[in-house]
Amino acid sequence: MARSIATNEQVGLEGLLEFVRPRHHMVLLTQRSDGSTQASPVSGGVDAEGRIVIATYPERAKTRNVRKRPQASVVVLSDDWDGAWVQVDGDAEVLDVPEALDAFVDYFRSISGEHPDWDEYRQAMVDQGKSLIRLTPRRWGPVATGGFPARLA
């Protein structure tokens, strides 16, 4: 059986966003007040301005952490466990309803396409008291896959 060789592909911002757009499984990393890392598995997308967007609730640890320290990282995973992944670091912000309603529409579209009733969707976001985290990419690693080093091929 041939060994799978690890890969690392450096990409620019457009290449990064092209990689992230079809992938919605992510791990969001924020910093707790004691400086330790908070990891949260999330679903996310890319909005029209190229920011990674994640729906949440205001009382969640990730939301509180971003409000206190507006930087975060996200590891974007492929659906296939052995698939490619990338870590993205950036400036983060939290938007709350009702101001976030248009941003929630972008979030939904980036993951699921068009909603059959946007008024109903907006009302659900208000009723649930949702928040939205937006991460503006500032630095990212290569798009990578796991495997053996090339020297062991």
Contacts in CASP RR format, 6 or more apart in sequence:
PFRMAT RR
TARGET T0000
AUTHOR 0000-0000-0000
METHOD contacts of the structure
MODEL  1
MARSIATNEQVGLEGLLEFVRPRHHMVLLTQRSDGSTQASPVSGGVDAEG
RIVIATYPERAKTRNVRKRPQASVVVLSDDWDGAWVQVDGDAEVLDVPEA
LDAFVDYFRSISGEHPDWDEYRQAMVDQGKSLIRLTPRRWGPVATGGFPA
RLA
3 147 0 8 1.000
3 148 0 8 1.000
3 152 0 8 1.000
3 153 0 8 1.000
4 82 0 8 1.000
4 145 0 8 1.000
4 146 0 8 1.000
4 147 0 8 1.000
4 148 0 8 1.000
5 147 0 8 1.000
5 148 0 8 1.000
5 149 0 8 1.000
5 150 0 8 1.000
5 152 0 8 1.000
5 153 0 8 1.000
6 144 0 8 1.000
6 145 0 8 1.000
6 146 0 8 1.000
6 147 0 8 1.000
6 148 0 8 1.000
6 149 0 8 1.000
6 150 0 8 1.000
7 84 0 8 1.000
7 143 0 8 1.000
7 144 0 8 1.000
7 145 0 8 1.000
7 146 0 8 1.000
8 142 0 8 1.000
8 143 0 8 1.000
8 144 0 8 1.000
9 142 0 8 1.000
9 143 0 8 1.000
9 144 0 8 1.000
10 141 0 8 1.000
10 142 0 8 1.000
11 18 0 8 1.000
11 19 0 8 1.000
11 140 0 8 1.000
11 142 0 8 1.000
11 143 0 8 1.000
13 137 0 8 1.000
16 86 0 8 1.000
16 88 0 8 1.000
16 137 0 8 1.000
16 140 0 8 1.000
16 143 0 8 1.000
17 46 0 8 1.000
17 50 0 8 1.000
17 137 0 8 1.000
19 76 0 8 1.000
19 84 0 8 1.000
19 86 0 8 1.000
19 143 0 8 1.000
20 45 0 8 1.000
20 46 0 8 1.000
20 52 0 8 1.000
20 76 0 8 1.000
20 86 0 8 1.000
20 88 0 8 1.000
21 45 0 8 1.000
21 46 0 8 1.000
21 110 0 8 1.000
23 76 0 8 1.000
23 77 0 8 1.000
23 78 0 8 1.000
23 79 0 8 1.000
24 43 0 8 1.000
24 44 0 8 1.000
24 45 0 8 1.000
24 111 0 8 1.000
25 41 0 8 1.000
25 43 0 8 1.000
25 76 0 8 1.000
25 77 0 8 1.000
25 78 0 8 1.000
25 79 0 8 1.000
26 41 0 8 1.000
26 42 0 8 1.000
26 43 0 8 1.000
26 44 0 8 1.000
26 52 0 8 1.000
26 54 0 8 1.000
26 74 0 8 1.000
26 75 0 8 1.000
26 76 0 8 1.000
26 77 0 8 1.000
27 39 0 8 1.000
27 40 0 8 1.000
27 41 0 8 1.000
27 42 0 8 1.000
27 74 0 8 1.000
27 75 0 8 1.000
27 77 0 8 1.000
28 39 0 8 1.000
28 40 0 8 1.000
28 41 0 8 1.000
28 42 0 8 1.000
28 54 0 8 1.000
28 62 0 8 1.000
28 72 0 8 1.000
28 73 0 8 1.000
28 74 0 8 1.000
28 133 0 8 1.000
29 37 0 8 1.000
29 38 0 8 1.000
29 39 0 8 1.000
29 40 0 8 1.000
29 72 0 8 1.000
29 73 0 8 1.000
29 74 0 8 1.000
29 75 0 8 1.000
30 37 0 8 1.000
30 38 0 8 1.000
30 40 0 8 1.000
30 61 0 8 1.000
30 62 0 8 1.000
30 65 0 8 1.000
30 66 0 8 1.000
30 69 0 8 1.000
30 72 0 8 1.000
30 92 0 8 1.000
31 37 0 8 1.000
31 38 0 8 1.000
31 65 0 8 1.000
31 69 0 8 1.000
31 71 0 8 1.000
32 38 0 8 1.000
32 61 0 8 1.000
32 65 0 8 1.000
33 65 0 8 1.000
33 68 0 8 1.000
38 61 0 8 1.000
38 62 0 8 1.000
38 65 0 8 1.000
40 60 0 8 1.000
40 61 0 8 1.000
40 62 0 8 1.000
42 54 0 8 1.000
42 56 0 8 1.000
42 62 0 8 1.000
42 74 0 8 1.000
43 54 0 8 1.000
43 55 0 8 1.000
43 111 0 8 1.000
44 52 0 8 1.000
44 53 0 8 1.000
44 54 0 8 1.000
44 55 0 8 1.000
44 107 0 8 1.000
44 110 0 8 1.000
44 111 0 8 1.000
45 52 0 8 1.000
45 53 0 8 1.000
45 54 0 8 1.000
45 107 0 8 1.000
45 110 0 8 1.000
45 111 0 8 1.000
46 52 0 8 1.000
46 53 0 8 1.000
46 110 0 8 1.000
47 53 0 8 1.000
47 103 0 8 1.000
47 106 0 8 1.000
47 107 0 8 1.000
47 110 0 8 1.000
47 134 0 8 1.000
48 106 0 8 1.000
50 136 0 8 1.000
50 137 0 8 1.000
51 134 0 8 1.000
51 135 0 8 1.000
51 136 0 8 1.000
51 137 0 8 1.000
52 74 0 8 1.000
52 76 0 8 1.000
52 88 0 8 1.000
52 134 0 8 1.000
52 135 0 8 1.000
52 137 0 8 1.000
53 103 0 8 1.000
53 106 0 8 1.000
53 107 0 8 1.000
53 110 0 8 1.000
53 132 0 8 1.000
53 133 0 8 1.000
53 134 0 8 1.000
53 135 0 8 1.000
54 62 0 8 1.000
54 74 0 8 1.000
54 107 0 8 1.000
54 132 0 8 1.000
54 133 0 8 1.000
54 134 0 8 1.000
54 135 0 8 1.000
55 104 0 8 1.000
55 107 0 8 1.000
55 130 0 8 1.000
55 131 0 8 1.000
55 132 0 8 1.000
55 133 0 8 1.000
56 62 0 8 1.000
56 63 0 8 1.000
56 94 0 8 1.000
56 130 0 8 1.000
56 131 0 8 1.000
56 132 0 8 1.000
56 133 0 8 1.000
57 63 0 8 1.000
57 128 0 8 1.000
57 129 0 8 1.000
57 130 0 8 1.000
57 131 0 8 1.000
58 94 0 8 1.000
58 96 0 8 1.000
58 129 0 8 1.000
58 131 0 8 1.000
60 131 0 8 1.000
62 72 0 8 1.000
62 133 0 8 1.000
63 94 0 8 1.000
63 131 0 8 1.000
63 133 0 8 1.000
65 72 0 8 1.000
66 72 0 8 1.000
66 92 0 8 1.000
66 93 0 8 1.000
66 94 0 8 1.000
66 133 0 8 1.000
67 94 0 8 1.000
70 91 0 8 1.000
70 92 0 8 1.000
70 93 0 8 1.000
71 89 0 8 1.000
71 90 0 8 1.000
71 91 0 8 1.000
71 92 0 8 1.000
72 89 0 8 1.000
72 90 0 8 1.000
72 92 0 8 1.000
72 133 0 8 1.000
72 135 0 8 1.000
73 87 0 8 1.000
73 88 0 8 1.000
73 89 0 8 1.000
73 90 0 8 1.000
74 87 0 8 1.000
74 88 0 8 1.000
74 135 0 8 1.000
75 85 0 8 1.000
75 86 0 8 1.000
75 87 0 8 1.000
75 88 0 8 1.000
76 85 0 8 1.000
76 86 0 8 1.000
76 87 0 8 1.000
76 88 0 8 1.000
77 83 0 8 1.000
77 85 0 8 1.000
78 84 0 8 1.000
78 85 0 8 1.000
82 145 0 8 1.000
82 146 0 8 1.000
83 145 0 8 1.000
83 146 0 8 1.000
84 143 0 8 1.000
84 144 0 8 1.000
84 145 0 8 1.000
85 143 0 8 1.000
85 144 0 8 1.000
85 145 0 8 1.000
86 140 0 8 1.000
86 141 0 8 1.000
86 142 0 8 1.000
86 143 0 8 1.000
86 144 0 8 1.000
87 140 0 8 1.000
87 141 0 8 1.000
88 135 0 8 1.000
88 137 0 8 1.000
88 139 0 8 1.000
88 140 0 8 1.000
88 141 0 8 1.000
89 137 0 8 1.000
89 138 0 8 1.000
89 139 0 8 1.000
89 140 0 8 1.000
90 135 0 8 1.000
90 136 0 8 1.000
90 137 0 8 1.000
90 138 0 8 1.000
90 139 0 8 1.000
91 135 0 8 1.000
91 136 0 8 1.000
91 138 0 8 1.000
92 133 0 8 1.000
92 134 0 8 1.000
92 135 0 8 1.000
92 136 0 8 1.000
93 133 0 8 1.000
93 134 0 8 1.000
94 131 0 8 1.000
94 132 0 8 1.000
94 133 0 8 1.000
95 103 0 8 1.000
95 131 0 8 1.000
95 132 0 8 1.000
95 134 0 8 1.000
96 129 0 8 1.000
96 130 0 8 1.000
96 131 0 8 1.000
96 132 0 8 1.000
97 104 0 8 1.000
97 125 0 8 1.000
97 126 0 8 1.000
97 129 0 8 1.000
97 130 0 8 1.000
97 131 0 8 1.000
98 126 0 8 1.000
100 125 0 8 1.000
100 130 0 8 1.000
100 131 0 8 1.000
100 132 0 8 1.000
101 122 0 8 1.000
101 125 0 8 1.000
101 126 0 8 1.000
103 132 0 8 1.000
103 134 0 8 1.000
104 121 0 8 1.000
104 122 0 8 1.000
104 125 0 8 1.000
104 130 0 8 1.000
104 132 0 8 1.000
105 115 0 8 1.000
105 118 0 8 1.000
105 121 0 8 1.000
105 122 0 8 1.000
107 132 0 8 1.000
108 115 0 8 1.000
108 121 0 8 1.000
109 115 0 8 1.000
115 121 0 8 1.000
END
